[in-house]
Amino acid sequence: MGQPVLAWSTDYTVSASVKPLSSREAYFAKAVRPETTHRIIMRYLSGFSHHHRIKIGARILNILAILNIDENNRTMQVDCLEVVT
């Protein structure tokens, strides 16, 4: 029908340390939706922003915060939210 189709593409492939921080179940529209937060430590990527998302296998993580550790452009801490559907 001529409408644009939104699709994700891979911008970066990197090694990272992934640590689960907490887990909870949220009630959304009268349905239980489990949520898990993660902290990812990875090398600094110029241009990496909240508009990206992280994929680990089949799991998708939405970015909550990006911190440039020690402000030296070497390592980033990325706090994420995994929403299990």
SEVEX-472890 format. One record per residue: x, y, z of N, C-alpha, C in turn; residue in three letters; residue number from 1. Coordinates in steps of 0.001 Angstrom, whole numbers, plus 500000, padded with zeros to 6 digits. Layout:
! residues N
<r><n_east>X</n_east><n_north>Y</n_north><n_up>Z</n_up><ca_east>X</ca_east><ca_north>Y</ca_north><ca_up>Z</ca_up><c_east>X</c_east><c_north>Y</c_north><c_up>Z</c_up><type>ALA</type><seq>NUM</seq></r>
...
***
This chain:
! residues 85
<r><n_east>500816</n_east><n_north>498818</n_north><n_up>500000</n_up><ca_east>500000</ca_east><ca_north>500000</ca_north><ca_up>500000</ca_up><c_east>500864</c_east><c_north>501252</c_north><c_up>500000</c_up><type>MET</type><seq>1</seq></r>
<r><n_east>502163</n_east><n_north>501095</n_north><n_up>499790</n_up><ca_east>503036</ca_east><ca_north>502250</ca_north><ca_up>499687</ca_up><c_east>503526</c_east><c_north>502810</c_north><c_up>501001</c_up><type>GLY</type><seq>2</seq></r>
<r><n_east>503236</n_east><n_north>502137</n_north><n_up>502119</n_up><ca_east>503674</ca_east><ca_north>502630</ca_north><ca_up>503420</ca_up><c_east>505087</c_east><c_north>502142</c_north><c_up>503702</c_up><type>GLN</type><seq>3</seq></r>
<r><n_east>505897</n_east><n_north>502980</n_north><n_up>504378</n_up><ca_east>507251</ca_east><ca_north>502541</ca_north><ca_up>504694</ca_up><c_east>507234</c_east><c_north>501405</c_north><c_up>505724</c_up><type>PRO</type><seq>4</seq></r>
<r><n_east>508172</n_east><n_north>500496</n_north><n_up>505586</n_up><ca_east>508306</ca_east><ca_north>499374</ca_north><ca_up>506507</ca_up><c_east>509529</c_east><c_north>499629</c_north><c_up>507378</c_up><type>VAL</type><seq>5</seq></r>
<r><n_east>509316</n_east><n_north>499643</n_north><n_up>508692</n_up><ca_east>510429</ca_east><ca_north>499852</ca_north><ca_up>509618</ca_up><c_east>511128</c_east><c_north>498526</c_north><c_up>509884</c_up><type>LEU</type><seq>6</seq></r>
<r><n_east>512443</n_east><n_north>498522</n_north><n_up>509784</n_up><ca_east>513224</ca_east><ca_north>497319</ca_north><ca_up>510031</ca_up><c_east>514530</c_east><c_north>497719</c_north><c_up>510713</c_up><type>ALA</type><seq>7</seq></r>
<r><n_east>515028</n_east><n_north>496850</n_north><n_up>511574</n_up><ca_east>516298</ca_east><ca_north>497079</ca_north><ca_up>512256</ca_up><c_east>517426</c_east><c_north>496497</c_north><c_up>511422</c_up><type>TRP</type><seq>8</seq></r>
<r><n_east>518595</n_east><n_north>497124</n_north><n_up>511512</n_up><ca_east>519782</ca_east><ca_north>496596</ca_north><ca_up>510839</ca_up><c_east>520933</c_east><c_north>496603</c_north><c_up>511842</c_up><type>SER</type><seq>9</seq></r>
<r><n_east>521971</n_east><n_north>495835</n_north><n_up>511567</n_up><ca_east>523126</ca_east><ca_north>495737</ca_north><ca_up>512455</ca_up><c_east>524109</c_east><c_north>496854</c_north><c_up>512142</c_up><type>THR</type><seq>10</seq></r>
<r><n_east>524407</n_east><n_north>497679</n_north><n_up>513167</n_up><ca_east>525403</ca_east><ca_north>498738</ca_north><ca_up>513019</ca_up><c_east>526758</c_east><c_north>498304</c_north><c_up>513566</c_up><type>ASP</type><seq>11</seq></r>
<r><n_east>526754</n_east><n_north>497596</n_north><n_up>514705</n_up><ca_east>527988</ca_east><ca_north>497197</ca_north><ca_up>515374</ca_up><c_east>527872</c_east><c_north>495737</c_north><c_up>515814</c_up><type>TYR</type><seq>12</seq></r>
<r><n_east>529002</n_east><n_north>495046</n_north><n_up>515808</n_up><ca_east>529105</ca_east><ca_north>493715</ca_north><ca_up>516416</ca_up><c_east>530330</c_east><c_north>493759</c_north><c_up>517312</c_up><type>THR</type><seq>13</seq></r>
<r><n_east>530109</n_east><n_north>493637</n_north><n_up>518631</n_up><ca_east>531205</ca_east><ca_north>493758</ca_north><ca_up>519586</ca_up><c_east>531097</c_east><c_north>492693</c_north><c_up>520666</c_up><type>VAL</type><seq>14</seq></r>
<r><n_east>532213</n_east><n_north>492444</n_north><n_up>521352</n_up><ca_east>532213</ca_east><ca_north>491595</ca_north><ca_up>522543</ca_up><c_east>531896</c_east><c_north>492474</c_north><c_up>523731</c_up><type>SER</type><seq>15</seq></r>
<r><n_east>531183</n_east><n_north>491903</n_north><n_up>524704</n_up><ca_east>530790</ca_east><ca_north>492697</ca_north><ca_up>525867</ca_up><c_east>530578</c_east><c_north>491802</c_north><c_up>527065</c_up><type>ALA</type><seq>16</seq></r>
<r><n_east>530613</n_east><n_north>492421</n_north><n_up>528246</n_up><ca_east>530275</ca_east><ca_north>491747</ca_north><ca_up>529496</ca_up><c_east>528830</c_east><c_north>492087</c_north><c_up>529812</c_up><type>SER</type><seq>17</seq></r>
<r><n_east>527980</n_east><n_north>491065</n_north><n_up>529994</n_up><ca_east>526560</ca_east><ca_north>491273</ca_north><ca_up>530269</ca_up><c_east>526249</c_east><c_north>490718</c_north><c_up>531651</c_up><type>VAL</type><seq>18</seq></r>
<r><n_east>525710</n_east><n_north>491584</n_north><n_up>532534</n_up><ca_east>525358</ca_east><ca_north>491168</ca_north><ca_up>533889</ca_up><c_east>523889</c_east><c_north>491475</c_north><c_up>534165</c_up><type>LYS</type><seq>19</seq></r>
<r><n_east>523091</n_east><n_north>490459</n_north><n_up>534510</n_up><ca_east>521719</ca_east><ca_north>490744</ca_north><ca_up>534921</ca_up><c_east>521725</c_east><c_north>491420</c_north><c_up>536292</c_up><type>PRO</type><seq>20</seq></r>
<r><n_east>520902</n_east><n_north>492455</n_north><n_up>536467</n_up><ca_east>520871</ca_east><ca_north>493195</ca_north><ca_up>537728</ca_up><c_east>519652</c_east><c_north>492871</c_north><c_up>538568</c_up><type>LEU</type><seq>21</seq></r>
<r><n_east>518471</n_east><n_north>492867</n_north><n_up>537956</n_up><ca_east>517254</ca_east><ca_north>492592</ca_north><ca_up>538711</ca_up><c_east>516177</c_east><c_north>492089</c_north><c_up>537777</c_up><type>SER</type><seq>22</seq></r>
<r><n_east>515113</n_east><n_north>491596</n_north><n_up>538389</n_up><ca_east>513999</ca_east><ca_north>491101</ca_north><ca_up>537599</ca_up><c_east>512708</c_east><c_north>491414</c_north><c_up>538339</c_up><type>SER</type><seq>23</seq></r>
<r><n_east>511652</n_east><n_north>491702</n_north><n_up>537587</n_up><ca_east>510349</ca_east><ca_north>491943</ca_north><ca_up>538190</ca_up><c_east>509279</c_east><c_north>491657</c_north><c_up>537155</c_up><type>ARG</type><seq>24</seq></r>
<r><n_east>508063</n_east><n_north>491525</n_north><n_up>537625</n_up><ca_east>506945</ca_east><ca_north>491335</ca_north><ca_up>536722</ca_up><c_east>506060</c_east><c_north>492558</c_north><c_up>536819</c_up><type>GLU</type><seq>25</seq></r>
<r><n_east>505791</n_east><n_north>493199</n_north><n_up>535701</n_up><ca_east>504966</ca_east><ca_north>494400</ca_north><ca_up>535666</ca_up><c_east>503595</c_east><c_north>494046</c_north><c_up>535107</c_up><type>ALA</type><seq>26</seq></r>
<r><n_east>502595</n_east><n_north>494700</n_north><n_up>535628</n_up><ca_east>501247</ca_east><ca_north>494507</ca_north><ca_up>535112</ca_up><c_east>500977</c_east><c_north>495595</c_north><c_up>534075</c_up><type>TYR</type><seq>27</seq></r>
<r><n_east>500743</n_east><n_north>495179</n_north><n_up>532860</n_up><ca_east>500526</ca_east><ca_north>496109</ca_north><ca_up>531757</ca_up><c_east>499272</c_east><c_north>495666</c_north><c_up>531019</c_up><type>PHE</type><seq>28</seq></r>
<r><n_east>498270</n_east><n_north>496508</n_north><n_up>531020</n_up><ca_east>496995</ca_east><ca_north>496212</ca_north><ca_up>530357</ca_up><c_east>496418</c_east><c_north>494887</c_north><c_up>530844</c_up><type>ALA</type><seq>29</seq></r>
<r><n_east>496436</n_east><n_north>494706</n_north><n_up>532157</n_up><ca_east>495878</ca_east><ca_north>493521</ca_north><ca_up>532820</ca_up><c_east>496582</c_east><c_north>492229</c_north><c_up>532434</c_up><type>LYS</type><seq>30</seq></r>
<r><n_east>497821</n_east><n_north>492327</n_north><n_up>531986</n_up><ca_east>498613</ca_east><ca_north>491145</ca_north><ca_up>531665</ca_up><c_east>499967</c_east><c_north>491272</c_north><c_up>532348</c_up><type>ALA</type><seq>31</seq></r>
<r><n_east>500512</n_east><n_north>490156</n_north><n_up>532798</n_up><ca_east>501816</ca_east><ca_north>490161</ca_north><ca_up>533448</ca_up><c_east>502895</c_east><c_north>490147</c_north><c_up>532377</c_up><type>VAL</type><seq>32</seq></r>
<r><n_east>503830</n_east><n_north>491100</n_north><n_up>532485</n_up><ca_east>504951</ca_east><ca_north>491209</ca_north><ca_up>531551</ca_up><c_east>506241</c_east><c_north>491190</c_north><c_up>532341</c_up><type>ARG</type><seq>33</seq></r>
<r><n_east>507016</n_east><n_north>490120</n_north><n_up>532269</n_up><ca_east>508280</ca_east><ca_north>490108</ca_north><ca_up>533002</ca_up><c_east>509295</c_east><c_north>491085</c_north><c_up>532394</c_up><type>PRO</type><seq>34</seq></r>
<r><n_east>510040</n_east><n_north>491795</n_north><n_up>533240</n_up><ca_east>511073</ca_east><ca_north>492717</ca_north><ca_up>532791</ca_up><c_east>512364</c_east><c_north>492396</c_north><c_up>533531</c_up><type>GLU</type><seq>35</seq></r>
<r><n_east>513472</n_east><n_north>492504</n_north><n_up>532848</n_up><ca_east>514775</ca_east><ca_north>492262</ca_north><ca_up>533447</ca_up><c_east>515711</c_east><c_north>493390</c_north><c_up>533059</c_up><type>THR</type><seq>36</seq></r>
<r><n_east>516468</n_east><n_north>493894</n_north><n_up>534016</n_up><ca_east>517445</ca_east><ca_north>494924</ca_north><ca_up>533688</ca_up><c_east>518836</c_east><c_north>494302</c_north><c_up>533641</c_up><type>THR</type><seq>37</seq></r>
<r><n_east>519660</n_east><n_north>494824</n_north><n_up>532763</n_up><ca_east>521021</ca_east><ca_north>494321</ca_north><ca_up>532560</ca_up><c_east>522000</c_east><c_north>495490</c_north><c_up>532506</c_up><type>HIS</type><seq>38</seq></r>
<r><n_east>523228</n_east><n_north>495221</n_north><n_up>532873</n_up><ca_east>524318</ca_east><ca_north>496182</ca_north><ca_up>532710</ca_up><c_east>525328</c_east><c_north>495556</c_north><c_up>531762</c_up><type>ARG</type><seq>39</seq></r>
<r><n_east>525677</n_east><n_north>496293</n_north><n_up>530721</n_up><ca_east>526614</ca_east><ca_north>495812</ca_north><ca_up>529709</ca_up><c_east>527828</c_east><c_north>496721</c_north><c_up>529710</c_up><type>ILE</type><seq>40</seq></r>
<r><n_east>529000</n_east><n_north>496123</n_north><n_up>529779</n_up><ca_east>530264</ca_east><ca_north>496858</ca_north><ca_up>529686</ca_up><c_east>530892</c_east><c_north>496470</c_north><c_up>528352</c_up><type>ILE</type><seq>41</seq></r>
<r><n_east>531180</n_east><n_north>497487</n_north><n_up>527540</n_up><ca_east>531754</ca_east><ca_north>497231</ca_north><ca_up>526217</ca_up><c_east>532679</c_east><c_north>498368</c_north><c_up>525816</c_up><type>MET</type><seq>42</seq></r>
<r><n_east>533407</n_east><n_north>498169</n_north><n_up>524740</n_up><ca_east>534315</ca_east><ca_north>499217</ca_north><ca_up>524283</ca_up><c_east>533508</c_east><c_north>500416</c_north><c_up>523804</c_up><type>ARG</type><seq>43</seq></r>
<r><n_east>534112</n_east><n_north>501577</n_north><n_up>523841</n_up><ca_east>533453</ca_east><ca_north>502816</ca_north><ca_up>523446</ca_up><c_east>533168</c_east><c_north>502797</c_north><c_up>521948</c_up><type>TYR</type><seq>44</seq></r>
<r><n_east>531968</n_east><n_north>503185</n_north><n_up>521582</n_up><ca_east>531569</ca_east><ca_north>503287</ca_north><ca_up>520174</ca_up><c_east>531056</c_east><c_north>504699</c_north><c_up>519917</c_up><type>LEU</type><seq>45</seq></r>
<r><n_east>531764</n_east><n_north>505438</n_north><n_up>519114</n_up><ca_east>531326</ca_east><ca_north>506782</ca_north><ca_up>518757</ca_up><c_east>530039</c_east><c_north>506677</c_north><c_up>517943</c_up><type>SER</type><seq>46</seq></r>
<r><n_east>529044</n_east><n_north>507441</n_north><n_up>518314</n_up><ca_east>527779</ca_east><ca_north>507416</ca_north><ca_up>517591</ca_up><c_east>526750</c_east><c_north>506458</c_north><c_up>518161</c_up><type>GLY</type><seq>47</seq></r>
<r><n_east>527135</n_east><n_north>505640</n_north><n_up>519137</n_up><ca_east>526190</ca_east><ca_north>504721</ca_north><ca_up>519773</ca_up><c_east>525258</c_east><c_north>505532</c_north><c_up>520669</c_up><type>PHE</type><seq>48</seq></r>
<r><n_east>523942</n_east><n_north>505321</n_north><n_up>520540</n_up><ca_east>522997</ca_east><ca_north>506168</ca_north><ca_up>521268</ca_up><c_east>521763</c_east><c_north>505385</c_north><c_up>521706</c_up><type>SER</type><seq>49</seq></r>
<r><n_east>520830</n_east><n_north>506100</n_north><n_up>522323</n_up><ca_east>519581</ca_east><ca_north>505508</ca_north><ca_up>522790</ca_up><c_east>518687</c_east><c_north>505064</c_north><c_up>521629</c_up><type>HIS</type><seq>50</seq></r>
<r><n_east>519016</n_east><n_north>505471</n_north><n_up>520422</n_up><ca_east>518226</ca_east><ca_north>505081</ca_north><ca_up>519262</ca_up><c_east>518579</c_east><c_north>503672</c_north><c_up>518792</c_up><type>HIS</type><seq>51</seq></r>
<r><n_east>519639</n_east><n_north>503100</n_north><n_up>519353</n_up><ca_east>520022</ca_east><ca_north>501727</ca_north><ca_up>519043</ca_up><c_east>519343</c_east><c_north>500783</c_north><c_up>520024</c_up><type>HIS</type><seq>52</seq></r>
<r><n_east>519455</n_east><n_north>499498</n_north><n_up>519774</n_up><ca_east>519079</ca_east><ca_north>498476</ca_north><ca_up>520734</ca_up><c_east>520107</c_east><c_north>497368</c_north><c_up>520631</c_up><type>ARG</type><seq>53</seq></r>
<r><n_east>520143</n_east><n_north>496521</n_north><n_up>521637</n_up><ca_east>521167</ca_east><ca_north>495479</ca_north><ca_up>521695</ca_up><c_east>520493</c_east><c_north>494126</c_north><c_up>521539</c_up><type>ILE</type><seq>54</seq></r>
<r><n_east>521082</n_east><n_north>493294</n_north><n_up>520689</n_up><ca_east>520555</ca_east><ca_north>491952</ca_north><ca_up>520473</ca_up><c_east>521593</c_east><c_north>490942</c_north><c_up>520929</c_up><type>LYS</type><seq>55</seq></r>
<r><n_east>521173</n_east><n_north>490044</n_north><n_up>521805</n_up><ca_east>522029</ca_east><ca_north>488962</ca_north><ca_up>522290</ca_up><c_east>521296</c_east><c_north>487668</c_north><c_up>521958</c_up><type>ILE</type><seq>56</seq></r>
<r><n_east>521731</n_east><n_north>486981</n_north><n_up>520925</n_up><ca_east>521001</ca_east><ca_north>485800</ca_north><ca_up>520464</ca_up><c_east>519631</c_east><c_north>486236</c_north><c_up>519964</c_up><type>GLY</type><seq>57</seq></r>
<r><n_east>518574</n_east><n_north>485670</n_north><n_up>520545</n_up><ca_east>517209</ca_east><ca_north>486047</ca_north><ca_up>520168</ca_up><c_east>516644</c_east><c_north>487113</c_north><c_up>521100</c_up><type>ALA</type><seq>58</seq></r>
<r><n_east>517402</n_east><n_north>487501</n_north><n_up>522134</n_up><ca_east>516939</ca_east><ca_north>488471</ca_north><ca_up>523121</ca_up><c_east>517217</c_east><c_north>489893</c_north><c_up>522649</c_up><type>ARG</type><seq>59</seq></r>
<r><n_east>516267</n_east><n_north>490791</n_north><n_up>522918</n_up><ca_east>516398</ca_east><ca_north>492199</ca_north><ca_up>522548</ca_up><c_east>516419</c_east><c_north>493040</c_north><c_up>523817</c_up><type>ILE</type><seq>60</seq></r>
<r><n_east>517397</n_east><n_north>493944</n_north><n_up>523917</n_up><ca_east>517534</ca_east><ca_north>494834</ca_north><ca_up>525072</ca_up><c_east>517359</c_east><c_north>496274</c_north><c_up>524610</c_up><type>LEU</type><seq>61</seq></r>
<r><n_east>516472</n_east><n_north>496991</n_north><n_up>525266</n_up><ca_east>516295</ca_east><ca_north>498417</ca_north><ca_up>525009</ca_up><c_east>517238</c_east><c_north>499204</c_north><c_up>525909</c_up><type>ASN</type><seq>62</seq></r>
<r><n_east>517848</n_east><n_north>500243</n_north><n_up>525391</n_up><ca_east>518850</ca_east><ca_north>501022</ca_north><ca_up>526117</ca_up><c_east>518181</c_east><c_north>502066</c_north><c_up>527005</c_up><type>ILE</type><seq>63</seq></r>
<r><n_east>518561</n_east><n_north>502066</n_north><n_up>528291</n_up><ca_east>518059</ca_east><ca_north>503050</ca_north><ca_up>529251</ca_up><c_east>519065</c_east><c_north>504168</c_north><c_up>529484</c_up><type>LEU</type><seq>64</seq></r>
<r><n_east>520347</n_east><n_north>503818</n_north><n_up>529615</n_up><ca_east>521384</ca_east><ca_north>504817</ca_north><ca_up>529902</ca_up><c_east>522712</c_east><c_north>504364</c_north><c_up>529314</c_up><type>ALA</type><seq>65</seq></r>
<r><n_east>523500</n_east><n_north>505343</n_north><n_up>528847</n_up><ca_east>524839</ca_east><ca_north>505076</ca_north><ca_up>528327</ca_up><c_east>525815</c_east><c_north>505978</c_north><c_up>529077</c_up><type>ILE</type><seq>66</seq></r>
<r><n_east>526818</n_east><n_north>505365</n_north><n_up>529706</n_up><ca_east>527821</ca_east><ca_north>506126</ca_north><ca_up>530453</ca_up><c_east>529199</c_east><c_north>505875</c_north><c_up>529865</c_up><type>LEU</type><seq>67</seq></r>
<r><n_east>529943</n_east><n_north>506939</n_north><n_up>529631</n_up><ca_east>531320</ca_east><ca_north>506865</ca_north><ca_up>529160</ca_up><c_east>532198</c_east><c_north>506753</c_north><c_up>530402</c_up><type>ASN</type><seq>68</seq></r>
<r><n_east>532651</n_east><n_north>505539</n_north><n_up>530718</n_up><ca_east>533411</ca_east><ca_north>505295</ca_north><ca_up>531948</ca_up><c_east>534707</c_east><c_north>506083</c_north><c_up>531930</c_up><type>ILE</type><seq>69</seq></r>
<r><n_east>534955</n_east><n_north>506827</n_north><n_up>532986</n_up><ca_east>536147</ca_east><ca_north>507668</ca_north><ca_up>533166</ca_up><c_east>536288</c_east><c_north>508758</c_north><c_up>532102</c_up><type>ASP</type><seq>70</seq></r>
<r><n_east>535276</n_east><n_north>508944</n_north><n_up>531271</n_up><ca_east>535283</ca_east><ca_north>509989</ca_north><ca_up>530234</ca_up><c_east>536522</c_east><c_north>509941</c_north><c_up>529349</c_up><type>GLU</type><seq>71</seq></r>
<r><n_east>537053</n_east><n_north>508724</n_north><n_up>529101</n_up><ca_east>538260</ca_east><ca_north>508627</ca_north><ca_up>528276</ca_up><c_east>538006</c_east><c_north>507946</c_north><c_up>526927</c_up><type>ASN</type><seq>72</seq></r>
<r><n_east>536730</n_east><n_north>507746</n_north><n_up>526571</n_up><ca_east>536343</ca_east><ca_north>507160</ca_north><ca_up>525287</ca_up><c_east>536974</c_east><c_north>505795</c_north><c_up>525020</c_up><type>ASN</type><seq>73</seq></r>
<r><n_east>537060</n_east><n_north>504970</n_north><n_up>526066</n_up><ca_east>537578</ca_east><ca_north>503615</ca_north><ca_up>525913</ca_up><c_east>536542</c_east><c_north>502556</c_north><c_up>526248</c_up><type>ARG</type><seq>74</seq></r>
<r><n_east>535756</n_east><n_north>502800</n_north><n_up>527296</n_up><ca_east>534788</ca_east><ca_north>501821</ca_north><ca_up>527783</ca_up><c_east>533454</c_east><c_north>502494</c_north><c_up>528061</c_up><type>THR</type><seq>75</seq></r>
<r><n_east>532359</n_east><n_north>501794</n_north><n_up>527731</n_up><ca_east>531016</ca_east><ca_north>502307</ca_north><ca_up>527996</ca_up><c_east>530271</c_east><c_north>501341</c_north><c_up>528908</c_up><type>MET</type><seq>76</seq></r>
<r><n_east>529441</n_east><n_north>501914</n_north><n_up>529768</n_up><ca_east>528496</ca_east><ca_north>501129</ca_north><ca_up>530554</ca_up><c_east>527119</c_east><c_north>501419</c_north><c_up>529983</c_up><type>GLN</type><seq>77</seq></r>
<r><n_east>526404</n_east><n_north>500367</n_north><n_up>529589</n_up><ca_east>525077</ca_east><ca_north>500534</ca_north><ca_up>528998</ca_up><c_east>524076</c_east><c_north>499794</c_north><c_up>529873</c_up><type>VAL</type><seq>78</seq></r>
<r><n_east>523124</n_east><n_north>500542</n_north><n_up>530460</n_up><ca_east>522074</ca_east><ca_north>499932</ca_north><ca_up>531252</ca_up><c_east>520888</c_east><c_north>499690</c_north><c_up>530341</c_up><type>ASP</type><seq>79</seq></r>
<r><n_east>520338</n_east><n_north>498472</n_north><n_up>530398</n_up><ca_east>519306</ca_east><ca_north>498057</ca_north><ca_up>529445</ca_up><c_east>518114</c_east><c_north>497430</c_north><c_up>530132</c_up><type>CYS</type><seq>80</seq></r>
<r><n_east>517034</n_east><n_north>497336</n_north><n_up>529397</n_up><ca_east>515807</ca_east><ca_north>496716</ca_north><ca_up>529846</ca_up><c_east>515393</c_east><c_north>495676</c_north><c_up>528822</c_up><type>LEU</type><seq>81</seq></r>
<r><n_east>515273</n_east><n_north>494438</n_north><n_up>529283</n_up><ca_east>514789</ca_east><ca_north>493368</ca_north><ca_up>528410</ca_up><c_east>513328</c_east><c_north>493131</c_north><c_up>528741</c_up><type>GLU</type><seq>82</seq></r>
<r><n_east>512483</n_east><n_north>493272</n_north><n_up>527755</n_up><ca_east>511057</ca_east><ca_north>493010</ca_north><ca_up>527947</ca_up><c_east>510742</c_east><c_north>491686</c_north><c_up>527277</c_up><type>VAL</type><seq>83</seq></r>
<r><n_east>510339</n_east><n_north>490715</n_north><n_up>528082</n_up><ca_east>510033</ca_east><ca_north>489390</ca_north><ca_up>527568</ca_up><c_east>508588</c_east><c_north>489406</c_north><c_up>527088</c_up><type>VAL</type><seq>84</seq></r>
<r><n_east>508404</n_east><n_north>489027</n_north><n_up>525830</n_up><ca_east>507039</ca_east><ca_north>489032</ca_north><ca_up>525280</ca_up><c_east>506470</c_east><c_north>487656</c_north><c_up>525196</c_up><type>THR</type><seq>85</seq></r>
***
